[in-house]
Amino acid sequence: MTPSATTTAARAADRPAAAGADGRVRVLRVIARMNVGGPSHHVSLLSGRLDPERFETLLVHGRLGAEEGSLEQLAGREACRVQQLPELAPEINPRDDIRAVRALVGIIRDFRPHVVHTHTAKAGFVARIAASLVPGPRPVVVHTYHGHVLERVFGRAKSGVFRVLEHGLARRSDVLIGVSSATVDDLVRLGVAPRERFRVVPLGLDLERFQQPDSAACGAFRAAAGARDDDVLLAYMGRLVPHKRVDVLIDAVARLRGSGLPVKLAIVGGGPERDALQALAADRGVADDVHFHGYVADVVPVAHGADIAVIASRSEGTPVCIIEAAAAGRPAVAASTDGVPDIVRPETGLLVPPGDAIAFADAVQRLVEDKGLRERMGRSAREHVLPRYSVDRLLGDIERLYDELVAAAPQQAGRRATPSPGPQVTPSPLR
């Protein structure tokens, strides 16, 4: 039955006005924590660089997990308006999670956002529930998947529970975003939501800073890794957790060193697996060839100081470390999983099956023995990532999406799970 004019007006009142008193759209952005990684870069740039004359953004984040490096200073450099929510933590804790929901309900009531945009699983869980509990006008709800942990990370039972929860949360969302086509494909296959509910919006990063490296800092990084001029330095940047499979990298280096190749590995990052990985390097006889740097504030010397970027994760959304290395003109050897093939193309690096240390070593050996190939792939890698993963492209994509959603809000009022799919906002194919 066609709703009456009175009913239509009442539904329109379920949304905030299309803009605030100053004409700006208010965006509440929520992320679980500002740890070292792609999502923290992503939200800092979005929160700090959206057109301030058109958007007012509040970035809310929780506390770090154990042994995690912080990127909170990046949000500060981007002049983001930030509020920390201590109750929001990476661990599952019903008492803290309930407190986090209550706190976010209060933030939403005070800030009155037109858009609530959540990033990462924990923030998506807590903030989407909070948005549905706020009385009065309901904001547009957007969630970005920067990857997922719905398989290959936890056991079958736990993964199944998470899939059920994500399916329910998807029904509370107006738009779902995946940072790669592969991520969206996985989420559709796993039954989170139908494909028409998703958009693809790749990461955007500040890549200009990789164009003018400090040669002294790059040399210092190589020296700290024990790499001489004639050594080929591999670099891994990321957390030291099981699903990143850093053990595969160490096993590959052991094979390469056993073949007499001048290879070193720099591991930049931290996490609960560090002690076990150091013990593994000693057991494989490559303790002097694998250097654990911990977290570093400036990754530009890492990207430029290394010769090849490496990553062996069994689950990976869009690895920032590979994009940053490519911006520095470095090729990659990577496990072919999730969104990695969007970045590592045949002309920019080599892909290997996940978990295969022998194949990984063989791929690295090919690049070690052919410097010309390394240099050609590095140039192609830079050409590939600069236009596709720039911050300007990201800002344009998200501003167009918000404009579309807020403009449609009165017509969409009261329809929590059936927004118009609209046009894809990805400006060009990634493949």
Summary of the structure (lengths in Angstrom):
residues: 431
radius of gyration: 22.4
end to end distance: 45.0
largest distance: 79.8
contacts: 1520
relative contact order: 0.13
helix: 45%
strand: 16%
